[in-house]
Amino acid sequence: MQIICCACQKTKSPNGWTKQTAGSGGQISHGYCPQCYKQMLKRIDNFSILNGYRKSA
Ligand SMILES: [Zn+2]
């Protein structure tokens, strides 16, 4: 199964995350590469603070 980053469209390969088209026929799972994952976490963090979701934390 291939994992493709739904943010930057990079796919996970043995050599790391590269920008290549996913092979056809195989299963593709959408996820985040480490870079985009970090950015997403930051965004969620900001979003949570803005919306007051962290009041109890
Ligand atoms: Zn990415």
N, CA, C, O and the ligand as a Tripos MOL2 file, in Angstrom:
@<TRIPOS>MOLECULE
protein
  229   227    58     0     0
PROTEIN
NO_CHARGES

@<TRIPOS>ATOM
      1 N           0.8470   -1.1990    0.0000 N.3       1 MET1
      2 CA          0.0000    0.0000    0.0000 C.3       1 MET1
      3 C           0.8770    1.2420    0.0000 C.2       1 MET1
      4 O           1.8530    1.3430    0.7440 O.2       1 MET1
      5 N           0.5040    2.1760   -0.8510 N.am      2 GLN2
      6 CA          1.2620    3.4120   -0.9150 C.3       2 GLN2
      7 C           0.5790    4.4880   -0.0980 C.2       2 GLN2
      8 O          -0.6470    4.5630   -0.0210 O.2       2 GLN2
      9 N           1.3880    5.2940    0.4920 N.am      3 ILE3
     10 CA          0.8390    6.4260    1.2350 C.3       3 ILE3
     11 C           1.1720    7.6940    0.4700 C.2       3 ILE3
     12 O           2.3260    7.9450    0.1240 O.2       3 ILE3
     13 N           0.1570    8.4770    0.2160 N.am      4 ILE4
     14 CA          0.3730    9.7440   -0.4810 C.3       4 ILE4
     15 C          -0.0300   10.8900    0.4240 C.2       4 ILE4
     16 O          -1.0690   10.8500    1.0830 O.2       4 ILE4
     17 N           0.8110   11.9110    0.4450 N.am      5 CYS5
     18 CA          0.5180   13.0750    1.2720 C.3       5 CYS5
     19 C          -0.5810   13.8830    0.5900 C.2       5 CYS5
     20 O          -0.4260   14.3090   -0.5540 O.2       5 CYS5
     21 N          -1.6640   14.0880    1.2800 N.am      6 CYS6
     22 CA         -2.7860   14.7860    0.6600 C.3       6 CYS6
     23 C          -2.5510   16.2910    0.6210 C.2       6 CYS6
     24 O          -3.3540   17.0270    0.0480 O.2       6 CYS6
     25 N          -1.4720   16.7490    1.2170 N.am      7 ALA7
     26 CA         -1.1840   18.1830    1.1910 C.3       7 ALA7
     27 C          -0.2390   18.5340    0.0430 C.2       7 ALA7
     28 O          -0.5000   19.4760   -0.7060 O.2       7 ALA7
     29 N           0.8570   17.7860   -0.1030 N.am      8 CYS8
     30 CA          1.8420   18.1260   -1.1240 C.3       8 CYS8
     31 C           1.9440   17.0450   -2.1950 C.2       8 CYS8
     32 O           2.7530   17.1610   -3.1160 O.2       8 CYS8
     33 N           1.1370   16.0030   -2.0840 N.am      9 GLN9
     34 CA          1.0530   14.9480   -3.0970 C.3       9 GLN9
     35 C           2.3140   14.1220   -3.2130 C.2       9 GLN9
     36 O           2.5250   13.4600   -4.2290 O.2       9 GLN9
     37 N           3.1530   14.1450   -2.2000 N.am     10 LYS10
     38 CA          4.3370   13.2910   -2.2420 C.3      10 LYS10
     39 C           3.9420   11.8910   -1.8000 C.2      10 LYS10
     40 O           3.0310   11.7070   -0.9930 O.2      10 LYS10
     41 N           4.6440   10.9160   -2.3440 N.am     11 THR11
     42 CA          4.3620    9.5370   -1.9590 C.3      11 THR11
     43 C           5.5390    8.9630   -1.1880 C.2      11 THR11
     44 O           6.6920    9.3320   -1.4110 O.2      11 THR11
     45 N           5.2280    8.0640   -0.2900 N.am     12 LYS12
     46 CA          6.2620    7.4730    0.5340 C.3      12 LYS12
     47 C           6.9440    6.3500   -0.2340 C.2      12 LYS12
     48 O           6.2850    5.4580   -0.7670 O.2      12 LYS12
     49 N           8.2420    6.4020   -0.2840 N.am     13 SER13
     50 CA          9.0110    5.3670   -0.9660 C.3      13 SER13
     51 C          10.1530    4.9600   -0.0550 C.2      13 SER13
     52 O          10.4280    5.6340    0.9380 O.2      13 SER13
     53 N          10.8200    3.8650   -0.3820 N.am     14 PRO14
     54 CA         11.9650    3.4490    0.4600 C.3      14 PRO14
     55 C          13.0200    4.5380    0.5850 C.2      14 PRO14
     56 O          13.7770    4.5570    1.5550 O.2      14 PRO14
     57 N          13.0780    5.4370   -0.3760 N.am     15 ASN15
     58 CA         14.0770    6.5050   -0.3460 C.3      15 ASN15
     59 C          13.5810    7.7530    0.3550 C.2      15 ASN15
     60 O          14.2760    8.7670    0.4080 O.2      15 ASN15
     61 N          12.3940    7.6750    0.8840 N.am     16 GLY16
     62 CA         11.8350    8.8470    1.5310 C.3      16 GLY16
     63 C          10.6000    9.3230    0.7870 C.2      16 GLY16
     64 O          10.0030    8.5920   -0.0030 O.2      16 GLY16
     65 N          10.2420   10.5440    1.0550 N.am     17 TRP17
     66 CA          9.0430   11.0950    0.4200 C.3      17 TRP17
     67 C           9.4320   11.7940   -0.8630 C.2      17 TRP17
     68 O          10.2090   12.7490   -0.8430 O.2      17 TRP17
     69 N           8.8980   11.3260   -1.9760 N.am     18 THR18
     70 CA          9.2450   11.9010   -3.2560 C.3      18 THR18
     71 C           7.9840   12.2730   -4.0110 C.2      18 THR18
     72 O           6.9110   11.7010   -3.8180 O.2      18 THR18
     73 N           8.1610   13.2550   -4.8780 N.am     19 LYS19
     74 CA          7.0370   13.6860   -5.6860 C.3      19 LYS19
     75 C           6.9560   12.8090   -6.9220 C.2      19 LYS19
     76 O           7.6450   13.0620   -7.9100 O.2      19 LYS19
     77 N           6.1470   11.8140   -6.8740 N.am     20 GLN20
     78 CA          5.9950   10.9120   -8.0170 C.3      20 GLN20
     79 C           4.5550   10.4420   -8.0440 C.2      20 GLN20
     80 O           3.8480   10.4650   -7.0360 O.2      20 GLN20
     81 N           4.1520   10.0250   -9.1990 N.am     21 THR21
     82 CA          2.7830    9.5490   -9.2980 C.3      21 THR21
     83 C           2.6840    8.1630   -8.6850 C.2      21 THR21
     84 O           3.5500    7.3080   -8.8680 O.2      21 THR21
     85 N           1.6310    7.9800   -7.9740 N.am     22 ALA22
     86 CA          1.4380    6.6850   -7.3250 C.3      22 ALA22
     87 C           1.1960    5.6170   -8.3740 C.2      22 ALA22
     88 O           0.5420    5.8580   -9.3890 O.2      22 ALA22
     89 N           1.7270    4.4450   -8.1190 N.am     23 GLY23
     90 CA          1.5340    3.3480   -9.0590 C.3      23 GLY23
     91 C           0.0660    2.9940   -9.1790 C.2      23 GLY23
     92 O          -0.6840    3.0230   -8.2030 O.2      23 GLY23
     93 N          -0.3220    2.6640  -10.3840 N.am     24 SER24
     94 CA         -1.7260    2.3320  -10.5820 C.3      24 SER24
     95 C          -1.9960    0.8970  -10.1370 C.2      24 SER24
     96 O          -1.1180    0.0350  -10.1830 O.2      24 SER24
     97 N          -3.1920    0.6750   -9.7210 N.am     25 GLY25
     98 CA         -3.5590   -0.6740   -9.3350 C.3      25 GLY25
     99 C          -3.3640   -0.9470   -7.8590 C.2      25 GLY25
    100 O          -4.0860   -1.7520   -7.2710 O.2      25 GLY25
    101 N          -2.4040   -0.2890   -7.2630 N.am     26 GLY26
    102 CA         -2.1680   -0.5320   -5.8460 C.3      26 GLY26
    103 C          -3.1120    0.2640   -4.9740 C.2      26 GLY26
    104 O          -3.8100    1.1680   -5.4330 O.2      26 GLY26
    105 N          -3.1140   -0.0870   -3.7360 N.am     27 GLN27
    106 CA         -3.9430    0.6570   -2.7940 C.3      27 GLN27
    107 C          -3.2300    1.9320   -2.3980 C.2      27 GLN27
    108 O          -2.0240    1.9330   -2.1520 O.2      27 GLN27
    109 N          -3.9720    3.0030   -2.3390 N.am     28 ILE28
    110 CA         -3.3850    4.2820   -1.9610 C.3      28 ILE28
    111 C          -4.0680    4.7930   -0.7010 C.2      28 ILE28
    112 O          -5.2930    4.8820   -0.6140 O.2      28 ILE28
    113 N          -3.2460    5.1150    0.2480 N.am     29 SER29
    114 CA         -3.7770    5.6610    1.4930 C.3      29 SER29
    115 C          -3.3470    7.1160    1.6100 C.2      29 SER29
    116 O          -2.1730    7.4400    1.4300 O.2      29 SER29
    117 N          -4.2800    7.9700    1.9060 N.am     30 HIS30
    118 CA         -3.9340    9.3780    2.0430 C.3      30 HIS30
    119 C          -3.5110    9.6820    3.4740 C.2      30 HIS30
    120 O          -4.1510    9.2880    4.4480 O.2      30 HIS30
    121 N          -2.4260   10.3850    3.5430 N.am     31 GLY31
    122 CA         -1.9250   10.7530    4.8600 C.3      31 GLY31
    123 C          -1.1300   12.0380    4.7490 C.2      31 GLY31
    124 O          -1.3790   12.8650    3.8720 O.2      31 GLY31
    125 N          -0.1790   12.1940    5.6410 N.am     32 TYR32
    126 CA          0.6650   13.3800    5.6080 C.3      32 TYR32
    127 C           2.1220   12.9500    5.6730 C.2      32 TYR32
    128 O           2.4720   12.0250    6.4070 O.2      32 TYR32
    129 N           2.9660   13.6190    4.9080 N.am     33 CYS33
    130 CA          4.3830   13.3960    5.0430 C.3      33 CYS33
    131 C           4.8260   14.1230    6.3240 C.2      33 CYS33
    132 O           4.1010   14.9750    6.8380 O.2      33 CYS33
    133 N           6.0130   13.7830    6.8310 N.am     34 PRO34
    134 CA          6.4460   14.3880    8.1060 C.3      34 PRO34
    135 C           6.3900   15.9100    8.0880 C.2      34 PRO34
    136 O           6.0120   16.5300    9.0820 O.2      34 PRO34
    137 N           6.7620   16.5100    6.9720 N.am     35 GLN35
    138 CA          6.7600   17.9770    6.8900 C.3      35 GLN35
    139 C           5.3560   18.5390    7.0250 C.2      35 GLN35
    140 O           5.1040   19.4390    7.8270 O.2      35 GLN35
    141 N           4.4550   17.9990    6.2380 N.am     36 CYS36
    142 CA          3.0950   18.5000    6.2460 C.3      36 CYS36
    143 C           2.3990   18.1390    7.5570 C.2      36 CYS36
    144 O           1.5190   18.8600    8.0280 O.2      36 CYS36
    145 N           2.7980   17.0360    8.1240 N.am     37 TYR37
    146 CA          2.2240   16.6230    9.3970 C.3      37 TYR37
    147 C           2.5370   17.6540   10.4670 C.2      37 TYR37
    148 O           1.6800   18.0210   11.2710 O.2      37 TYR37
    149 N           3.7660   18.1100   10.4620 N.am     38 LYS38
    150 CA          4.1740   19.1280   11.4290 C.3      38 LYS38
    151 C           3.3790   20.4050   11.2190 C.2      38 LYS38
    152 O           2.8920   21.0190   12.1690 O.2      38 LYS38
    153 N           3.2570   20.7940    9.9520 N.am     39 GLN39
    154 CA          2.5170   22.0190    9.6420 C.3      39 GLN39
    155 C           1.0630   21.8800   10.0620 C.2      39 GLN39
    156 O           0.4540   22.8200   10.5740 O.2      39 GLN39
    157 N           0.5220   20.6980    9.8360 N.am     40 MET40
    158 CA         -0.8650   20.4640   10.1870 C.3      40 MET40
    159 C          -1.0480   20.5730   11.7000 C.2      40 MET40
    160 O          -2.0110   21.1740   12.1750 O.2      40 MET40
    161 N          -0.1240   19.9930   12.4410 N.am     41 LEU41
    162 CA         -0.2060   20.0610   13.8990 C.3      41 LEU41
    163 C          -0.1750   21.5100   14.3630 C.2      41 LEU41
    164 O          -0.9260   21.9080   15.2530 O.2      41 LEU41
    165 N           0.7090   22.2940   13.7430 N.am     42 LYS42
    166 CA          0.8130   23.7020   14.1040 C.3      42 LYS42
    167 C          -0.5010   24.4030   13.8280 C.2      42 LYS42
    168 O          -0.9760   25.2020   14.6350 O.2      42 LYS42
    169 N          -1.0870   24.0930   12.6730 N.am     43 ARG43
    170 CA         -2.3290   24.7350   12.2800 C.3      43 ARG43
    171 C          -3.4490   24.3620   13.2590 C.2      43 ARG43
    172 O          -4.2380   25.2080   13.6800 O.2      43 ARG43
    173 N          -3.4930   23.1040   13.6000 N.am     44 ILE44
    174 CA         -4.5260   22.6600   14.5370 C.3      44 ILE44
    175 C          -4.3290   23.3450   15.8770 C.2      44 ILE44
    176 O          -5.2870   23.7410   16.5410 O.2      44 ILE44
    177 N          -3.0640   23.4770   16.2580 N.am     45 ASP45
    178 CA         -2.7550   24.1220   17.5130 C.3      45 ASP45
    179 C          -3.2860   25.5500   17.5220 C.2      45 ASP45
    180 O          -3.9570   25.9710   18.4630 O.2      45 ASP45
    181 N          -2.9760   26.2830   16.4620 N.am     46 ASN46
    182 CA         -3.4500   27.6670   16.3640 C.3      46 ASN46
    183 C          -4.9600   27.7120   16.3230 C.2      46 ASN46
    184 O          -5.5880   28.5550   16.9640 O.2      46 ASN46
    185 N          -5.5220   26.8190   15.5830 N.am     47 PHE47
    186 CA         -6.9720   26.7770   15.4260 C.3      47 PHE47
    187 C          -7.6270   26.5240   16.7830 C.2      47 PHE47
    188 O          -8.6210   27.1620   17.1310 O.2      47 PHE47
    189 N          -7.0660   25.5960   17.5360 N.am     48 SER48
    190 CA         -7.6310   25.2590   18.8300 C.3      48 SER48
    191 C          -7.5670   26.4410   19.7850 C.2      48 SER48
    192 O          -8.5040   26.7070   20.5370 O.2      48 SER48
    193 N          -6.4420   27.1420   19.7360 N.am     49 ILE49
    194 CA         -6.2850   28.2860   20.6280 C.3      49 ILE49
    195 C          -7.2920   29.3720   20.2540 C.2      49 ILE49
    196 O          -7.9220   29.9840   21.1160 O.2      49 ILE49
    197 N          -7.4260   29.5950   18.9430 N.am     50 LEU50
    198 CA         -8.3400   30.6320   18.4800 C.3      50 LEU50
    199 C          -9.7720   30.3350   18.8980 C.2      50 LEU50
    200 O         -10.5460   31.2500   19.1790 O.2      50 LEU50
    201 N         -10.1170   29.0710   18.9370 N.am     51 ASN51
    202 CA        -11.4850   28.7040   19.2440 C.3      51 ASN51
    203 C         -11.7080   28.3610   20.7120 C.2      51 ASN51
    204 O         -12.8070   27.9790   21.1160 O.2      51 ASN51
    205 N         -10.6590   28.5020   21.4920 N.am     52 GLY52
    206 CA        -10.8210   28.3060   22.9190 C.3      52 GLY52
    207 C         -10.9890   26.8640   23.3300 C.2      52 GLY52
    208 O         -11.5240   26.5750   24.4000 O.2      52 GLY52
    209 N         -10.5340   25.9580   22.4860 N.am     53 TYR53
    210 CA        -10.6880   24.5530   22.8220 C.3      53 TYR53
    211 C          -9.7250   24.1050   23.9210 C.2      53 TYR53
    212 O          -9.8670   23.0200   24.4840 O.2      53 TYR53
    213 N          -8.7660   24.9390   24.2100 N.am     54 ARG54
    214 CA         -7.7290   24.5050   25.1490 C.3      54 ARG54
    215 C          -7.9290   25.1100   26.5320 C.2      54 ARG54
    216 O          -7.0150   25.0990   27.3580 O.2      54 ARG54
    217 N          -9.0840   25.6190   26.7760 N.am     55 LYS55
    218 CA         -9.3040   26.2890   28.0520 C.3      55 LYS55
    219 C          -9.0640   25.3520   29.2360 C.2      55 LYS55
    220 O          -8.5270   25.7550   30.2670 O.2      55 LYS55
    221 N          -9.4670   24.1120   29.0670 N.am     56 SER56
    222 CA         -9.3570   23.1890   30.1940 C.3      56 SER56
    223 C          -7.9950   22.5330   30.2610 C.2      56 SER56
    224 O          -7.6580   21.9020   31.2630 O.2      56 SER56
    225 N          -7.2070   22.6720   29.2050 N.am     57 ALA57
    226 CA         -5.9090   21.9890   29.1680 C.3      57 ALA57
    227 C          -4.8850   22.7210   30.0250 C.2      57 ALA57
    228 O          -3.7350   22.2920   30.1150 O.2      57 ALA57
    229 ZN          3.3270   16.6100    2.3870 Zn       58 ZN58
@<TRIPOS>BOND
     1     1     2 1
     2     2     3 1
     3     3     4 2
     4     3     5 am
     5     5     6 1
     6     6     7 1
     7     7     8 2
     8     7     9 am
     9     9    10 1
    10    10    11 1
    11    11    12 2
    12    11    13 am
    13    13    14 1
    14    14    15 1
    15    15    16 2
    16    15    17 am
    17    17    18 1
    18    18    19 1
    19    19    20 2
    20    19    21 am
    21    21    22 1
    22    22    23 1
    23    23    24 2
    24    23    25 am
    25    25    26 1
    26    26    27 1
    27    27    28 2
    28    27    29 am
    29    29    30 1
    30    30    31 1
    31    31    32 2
    32    31    33 am
    33    33    34 1
    34    34    35 1
    35    35    36 2
    36    35    37 am
    37    37    38 1
    38    38    39 1
    39    39    40 2
    40    39    41 am
    41    41    42 1
    42    42    43 1
    43    43    44 2
    44    43    45 am
    45    45    46 1
    46    46    47 1
    47    47    48 2
    48    47    49 am
    49    49    50 1
    50    50    51 1
    51    51    52 2
    52    51    53 am
    53    53    54 1
    54    54    55 1
    55    55    56 2
    56    55    57 am
    57    57    58 1
    58    58    59 1
    59    59    60 2
    60    59    61 am
    61    61    62 1
    62    62    63 1
    63    63    64 2
    64    63    65 am
    65    65    66 1
    66    66    67 1
    67    67    68 2
    68    67    69 am
    69    69    70 1
    70    70    71 1
    71    71    72 2
    72    71    73 am
    73    73    74 1
    74    74    75 1
    75    75    76 2
    76    75    77 am
    77    77    78 1
    78    78    79 1
    79    79    80 2
    80    79    81 am
    81    81    82 1
    82    82    83 1
    83    83    84 2
    84    83    85 am
    85    85    86 1
    86    86    87 1
    87    87    88 2
    88    87    89 am
    89    89    90 1
    90    90    91 1
    91    91    92 2
    92    91    93 am
    93    93    94 1
    94    94    95 1
    95    95    96 2
    96    95    97 am
    97    97    98 1
    98    98    99 1
    99    99   100 2
   100    99   101 am
   101   101   102 1
   102   102   103 1
   103   103   104 2
   104   103   105 am
   105   105   106 1
   106   106   107 1
   107   107   108 2
   108   107   109 am
   109   109   110 1
   110   110   111 1
   111   111   112 2
   112   111   113 am
   113   113   114 1
   114   114   115 1
   115   115   116 2
   116   115   117 am
   117   117   118 1
   118   118   119 1
   119   119   120 2
   120   119   121 am
   121   121   122 1
   122   122   123 1
   123   123   124 2
   124   123   125 am
   125   125   126 1
   126   126   127 1
   127   127   128 2
   128   127   129 am
   129   129   130 1
   130   130   131 1
   131   131   132 2
   132   131   133 am
   133   133   134 1
   134   134   135 1
   135   135   136 2
   136   135   137 am
   137   137   138 1
   138   138   139 1
   139   139   140 2
   140   139   141 am
   141   141   142 1
   142   142   143 1
   143   143   144 2
   144   143   145 am
   145   145   146 1
   146   146   147 1
   147   147   148 2
   148   147   149 am
   149   149   150 1
   150   150   151 1
   151   151   152 2
   152   151   153 am
   153   153   154 1
   154   154   155 1
   155   155   156 2
   156   155   157 am
   157   157   158 1
   158   158   159 1
   159   159   160 2
   160   159   161 am
   161   161   162 1
   162   162   163 1
   163   163   164 2
   164   163   165 am
   165   165   166 1
   166   166   167 1
   167   167   168 2
   168   167   169 am
   169   169   170 1
   170   170   171 1
   171   171   172 2
   172   171   173 am
   173   173   174 1
   174   174   175 1
   175   175   176 2
   176   175   177 am
   177   177   178 1
   178   178   179 1
   179   179   180 2
   180   179   181 am
   181   181   182 1
   182   182   183 1
   183   183   184 2
   184   183   185 am
   185   185   186 1
   186   186   187 1
   187   187   188 2
   188   187   189 am
   189   189   190 1
   190   190   191 1
   191   191   192 2
   192   191   193 am
   193   193   194 1
   194   194   195 1
   195   195   196 2
   196   195   197 am
   197   197   198 1
   198   198   199 1
   199   199   200 2
   200   199   201 am
   201   201   202 1
   202   202   203 1
   203   203   204 2
   204   203   205 am
   205   205   206 1
   206   206   207 1
   207   207   208 2
   208   207   209 am
   209   209   210 1
   210   210   211 1
   211   211   212 2
   212   211   213 am
   213   213   214 1
   214   214   215 1
   215   215   216 2
   216   215   217 am
   217   217   218 1
   218   218   219 1
   219   219   220 2
   220   219   221 am
   221   221   222 1
   222   222   223 1
   223   223   224 2
   224   223   225 am
   225   225   226 1
   226   226   227 1
   227   227   228 2
@<TRIPOS>SUBSTRUCTURE
     1 MET1         2 RESIDUE 1 A MET
     2 GLN2         6 RESIDUE 1 A GLN
     3 ILE3        10 RESIDUE 1 A ILE
     4 ILE4        14 RESIDUE 1 A ILE
     5 CYS5        18 RESIDUE 1 A CYS
     6 CYS6        22 RESIDUE 1 A CYS
     7 ALA7        26 RESIDUE 1 A ALA
     8 CYS8        30 RESIDUE 1 A CYS
     9 GLN9        34 RESIDUE 1 A GLN
    10 LYS10       38 RESIDUE 1 A LYS
    11 THR11       42 RESIDUE 1 A THR
    12 LYS12       46 RESIDUE 1 A LYS
    13 SER13       50 RESIDUE 1 A SER
    14 PRO14       54 RESIDUE 1 A PRO
    15 ASN15       58 RESIDUE 1 A ASN
    16 GLY16       62 RESIDUE 1 A GLY
    17 TRP17       66 RESIDUE 1 A TRP
    18 THR18       70 RESIDUE 1 A THR
    19 LYS19       74 RESIDUE 1 A LYS
    20 GLN20       78 RESIDUE 1 A GLN
    21 THR21       82 RESIDUE 1 A THR
    22 ALA22       86 RESIDUE 1 A ALA
    23 GLY23       90 RESIDUE 1 A GLY
    24 SER24       94 RESIDUE 1 A SER
    25 GLY25       98 RESIDUE 1 A GLY
    26 GLY26      102 RESIDUE 1 A GLY
    27 GLN27      106 RESIDUE 1 A GLN
    28 ILE28      110 RESIDUE 1 A ILE
    29 SER29      114 RESIDUE 1 A SER
    30 HIS30      118 RESIDUE 1 A HIS
    31 GLY31      122 RESIDUE 1 A GLY
    32 TYR32      126 RESIDUE 1 A TYR
    33 CYS33      130 RESIDUE 1 A CYS
    34 PRO34      134 RESIDUE 1 A PRO
    35 GLN35      138 RESIDUE 1 A GLN
    36 CYS36      142 RESIDUE 1 A CYS
    37 TYR37      146 RESIDUE 1 A TYR
    38 LYS38      150 RESIDUE 1 A LYS
    39 GLN39      154 RESIDUE 1 A GLN
    40 MET40      158 RESIDUE 1 A MET
    41 LEU41      162 RESIDUE 1 A LEU
    42 LYS42      166 RESIDUE 1 A LYS
    43 ARG43      170 RESIDUE 1 A ARG
    44 ILE44      174 RESIDUE 1 A ILE
    45 ASP45      178 RESIDUE 1 A ASP
    46 ASN46      182 RESIDUE 1 A ASN
    47 PHE47      186 RESIDUE 1 A PHE
    48 SER48      190 RESIDUE 1 A SER
    49 ILE49      194 RESIDUE 1 A ILE
    50 LEU50      198 RESIDUE 1 A LEU
    51 ASN51      202 RESIDUE 1 A ASN
    52 GLY52      206 RESIDUE 1 A GLY
    53 TYR53      210 RESIDUE 1 A TYR
    54 ARG54      214 RESIDUE 1 A ARG
    55 LYS55      218 RESIDUE 1 A LYS
    56 SER56      222 RESIDUE 1 A SER
    57 ALA57      226 RESIDUE 1 A ALA
    58 ZN58       229 GROUP 0 **** ****
